Amino acid sequence: MAGASANHNLIVLNAGASLRDQVKKQPCRVYSSDLKLRIEATGLYTYPDLSVVCGEPQLESNGGAVLLNPVVLVEVLSNSTEAYDRGKKVRTLSNHSQFEALCFGSSGSTFHRLLFA
């Protein structure tokens, strides 16, 4: 998220490093919030704080600026985005089988994972 607080950035960086360590022996990659995501079923474009792709990344165009096939999304909550992230975003994402998990965390809590089956 552009213009995020120092704490937000630190949490995202630490979560990304932890995820990278967990998937380094698997064919998975961790991407930062600079990579836009499109949810094909709804056409929604979003910038999750972190996304994980296992296998080859599928990109919307040759430029590679829009990711189509993440299996895990991570959102670090802030006061300005928490209601949207826990509400509309969860409802939108939970209806699509491409995601295995959506993880939430903030400076005041541990990470919580919502599993989609």
BABA-798454 format. One record per residue (C-alpha): residue number from 1; residue in three letters; x negated, y negated, z. Coordinates in nm, 3 decimals, m for minus. Example, Ala and Ser with C-alpha at 12.3 -4.5 7.8 and 13.67 -1.06 7.14 Angstrom:
1_ALA_m1.230_0.450_0.780
2_SER_m1.367_0.106_0.714
//
This chain:
1_MET_0.000_0.000_0.000
2_ALA_m0.152_m0.332_m0.105
3_GLY_m0.206_m0.573_0.180
4_ALA_m0.171_m0.306_0.448
5_SER_m0.310_m0.360_0.797
6_ALA_m0.653_m0.245_0.907
7_ASN_m0.492_0.030_1.120
8_HIS_m0.281_0.149_0.826
9_ASN_m0.587_0.172_0.603
10_LEU_m0.787_0.355_0.867
11_ILE_m0.510_0.612_0.919
12_VAL_m0.477_0.669_0.543
13_LEU_m0.853_0.709_0.502
14_ASN_m0.878_0.954_0.793
15_ALA_m0.575_1.153_0.675
16_GLY_m0.719_1.169_0.322
17_ALA_m1.057_1.289_0.450
18_SER_m0.887_1.555_0.661
19_LEU_m0.673_1.672_0.369
20_ARG_m0.975_1.681_0.139
21_ASP_m1.161_1.899_0.389
22_GLN_m0.862_2.133_0.416
23_VAL_m0.823_2.185_0.040
24_LYS_m1.185_2.170_m0.075
25_LYS_m1.204_2.548_m0.134
26_GLN_m0.875_2.548_m0.324
27_PRO_m0.798_2.412_m0.670
28_CYS_m0.641_2.100_m0.513
29_ARG_m0.717_1.728_m0.524
30_VAL_m0.621_1.443_m0.293
31_TYR_m0.532_1.108_m0.449
32_SER_m0.499_0.765_m0.287
33_SER_m0.216_0.514_m0.311
34_ASP_m0.367_0.355_m0.620
35_LEU_m0.223_0.636_m0.832
36_LYS_0.144_0.584_m0.918
37_LEU_0.380_0.880_m0.894
38_ARG_0.690_0.945_m1.102
39_ILE_0.960_1.181_m0.984
40_GLU_1.076_1.327_m1.311
41_ALA_1.426_1.427_m1.199
42_THR_1.520_1.072_m1.098
43_GLY_1.273_0.855_m1.286
44_LEU_1.168_0.695_m0.953
45_TYR_0.820_0.545_m0.952
46_THR_0.644_0.516_m0.617
47_TYR_0.301_0.478_m0.463
48_PRO_0.262_0.728_m0.176
49_ASP_m0.029_0.663_0.058
50_LEU_m0.174_1.003_m0.036
51_SER_m0.071_1.276_m0.275
52_VAL_m0.205_1.627_m0.324
53_VAL_m0.206_1.819_m0.651
54_CYS_m0.295_2.186_m0.674
55_GLY_m0.399_2.300_m1.019
56_GLU_m0.441_2.061_m1.308
57_PRO_m0.289_1.717_m1.257
58_GLN_m0.010_1.638_m1.502
59_LEU_m0.020_1.277_m1.609
60_GLU_0.249_1.075_m1.783
61_SER_0.018_0.936_m2.049
62_ASN_m0.333_0.960_m2.184
63_GLY_m0.433_0.668_m1.962
64_GLY_m0.376_0.885_m1.657
65_ALA_m0.215_0.615_m1.443
66_VAL_0.102_0.806_m1.343
67_LEU_0.098_1.142_m1.167
68_LEU_0.383_1.388_m1.229
69_ASN_0.308_1.701_m1.026
70_PRO_0.205_1.642_m0.664
71_VAL_0.297_1.913_m0.415
72_VAL_0.236_1.713_m0.095
73_LEU_0.299_1.345_m0.024
74_VAL_0.174_1.154_0.279
75_GLU_0.323_0.828_0.401
76_VAL_0.175_0.620_0.681
77_LEU_0.469_0.432_0.823
78_SER_0.474_0.062_0.890
79_ASN_0.745_m0.155_1.040
80_SER_0.838_m0.287_0.696
81_THR_0.865_0.054_0.522
82_GLU_0.967_0.305_0.790
83_ALA_1.344_0.283_0.738
84_TYR_1.309_0.329_0.360
85_ASP_1.047_0.605_0.389
86_ARG_1.246_0.806_0.647
87_GLY_1.580_0.741_0.477
88_LYS_1.618_0.695_0.104
89_LYS_1.276_0.831_0.013
90_VAL_1.328_1.154_0.210
91_ARG_1.675_1.204_0.058
92_THR_1.539_1.144_m0.292
93_LEU_1.238_1.371_m0.253
94_SER_1.408_1.654_m0.064
95_ASN_1.632_1.730_m0.361
96_HIS_1.340_1.815_m0.589
97_SER_1.162_2.148_m0.577
98_GLN_0.825_2.019_m0.699
99_PHE_0.732_1.906_m0.347
100_GLU_0.624_2.146_m0.077
101_ALA_0.593_1.885_0.197
102_LEU_0.628_1.519_0.286
103_CYS_0.417_1.408_0.581
104_PHE_0.477_1.096_0.792
105_GLY_0.253_0.931_1.047
106_SER_0.186_0.595_1.204
107_SER_m0.055_0.431_1.445
108_GLY_0.182_0.515_1.730
109_SER_0.248_0.880_1.651
110_THR_0.106_1.202_1.520
111_PHE_0.187_1.324_1.169
112_HIS_0.517_1.501_1.115
113_ARG_0.572_1.727_0.817
114_LEU_0.900_1.786_0.639
115_LEU_0.891_2.109_0.442
116_PHE_1.097_2.148_0.130
117_ALA_1.187_2.494_0.008
//
